[in-house]
Amino acid sequence: MEYNNQQKWILGCIKNYNEQVPPQDRIGNPFVKNIIYMNGNNSHDFNFADANIQIQDKNLFSTDELPSIHLLNKILRNRIEMKNHDKSCKTKNLYIEYEQDCNGNAIFKPSGIKVSQSEYYFFNIGDIGLFLNTEFLKWMYNNKEELGLLHADNKKTGKDNITNAFLVKWKDIVDLQNKYKNFEKEQSIKRVREKLYKK
C-alpha cells in the first residue's frame, strides 16, 4: 500500500511516540513545546517562568550538585535581561549601562541597570554565557566610585543611542561578588537589630 506524504508524516509521529522519540515536523525539526517571546514589555528581556520548567533534584550523584540545581531553578523562575557582549572578548570588561541620550541633545535619562525589572542579566561573550543577579549589578552601580569601577565613555555606533555606563573587569567579578555577599549579611544583621530595638 502506498502512502502519501501526509500519511507518512502521521505514521512517523506515531512511530516516534512509541519509541519515545520527540515528534518532528514535516521537515524533521523537533516540535517545541514551549516558546518564550523576547521583549514582551518593550525591553531586552524574557520571562523564563513562561516555560514552566523545573530541574528535579531527587536523583543527584552528590549533594554538591544541589547549589547548582537551586540556582538554575531560581533563574528558570525569573525574568532575564539579555546583553550581547561580544566586544568583551577583546576588552575583558562588562559594559553596564545606566543612562542614555535617545535624542542626541545631551539630556540623559535612566536606562539599563537603573530601570531594569529583570531578576538576572545574561551576558553572552562569544560562546561564554554569564548570569549575574540584577541586585548585584545595582549594588555595583550605587557603589561604583567606592569600588573603583571605571566610567565608560559615551558611545554611538550605528543606530545605538549615546549611553553612560561603568565597566567591570572579568577578573574582578568574584571579588566583587564576595564584597556584595558581605554587604548583604551586614544589611540582614542591621534589619534584625532594628526589629529588636522596635520591640
PyMOL commands that set and color helices and strands:
alter all, ss='L'
color gray80, all
select helices_A, chain A and resi 5-18+48-51+63-76+88-91+112-114+134-142+144-147+170-198
alter helices_A, ss='H'
color red, helices_A
select strands_A, chain A and resi 45-47+79-84+93-101+109-110+120-125+128-133+150-152+162-169
alter strands_A, ss='S'
color yellow, strands_A
deselect
rebuild
show_as cartoon
